[in-house]
């Protein structure tokens, strides 16, 4: 899958990963994909909830050690 932008939210705590993802997605075209890397334990709840509430698609979520990697498609 092509990733159009990358957001490094490692070290940021709730709600910063979601706020930064929202801002980054706002500047992207519909259909583009944002990769978010986060290590905040709350992100596993916050990012899917944000996608559900905002209408963006959570394409995938996976763990890479202590870091979660999310792919979000702009709607």
N, C-alpha and C positions, 0 to 999 in steps of 0.2 A: 504494500500500500504506500502510495506517495504521501509524504508528510510535508505540508507547506510551511509550517512554523514550529518552533520548539520553545517551550517555556520551562526554565529551570526554577522550580519552586522549592528546591531542597533547602532545608533550614528555615523555611517560613512556616509559621503556625496559623491555624484557623483564625480568621477567615481569609487570610492573604492569598493562599493558592487559588481559591475560587474567585476572589476579586480580580486578581491578575489574569486569570483565564478569561473571565468575562470581558475585561478590557481588550485583551489580545484578540479574542474572537470577534469583537465588534469591528475591528479593523480588517477582518478577513472577508473574502467573498463567500457567498453561499456555496456549500459543497467542499470547501477547503478543509484540510485536517490539521488540527493542532495537537502536538505531542506535549503532554505535561508530565514532568518528573517531580515527585513530591515524596517527602519522608514524614509528613505529619500524620500520625495515626488517625486523626479525624477525617483525612482526605478520602478514605475508603467509603465513608458515608456522605461527606459533603459534595464530592465531585459527581457521583451518580444523581444525587438529589438536585444539584444545580442543573444538570442536563435535563432531568425530568421536568423541572419547573420552567426552564428557559426554552425548551423545545429543541435544543441541540442533541445530536446523537452521540451516545457513548459507544464508540465502535469497539473498543477493547479496554480491558484493565488487567494488568499483570504485575507480579512482584518480581523485582530483580534484587534479591537480598533484602536490605532494609528500605529500598526505594520502590515506590509504586510508579508504574508507567501507564498513563491513560492516553488514548487516542480519542479526540473529540471532533466530530464533523459539524461544521457551522451550518445552521439551517437558515 
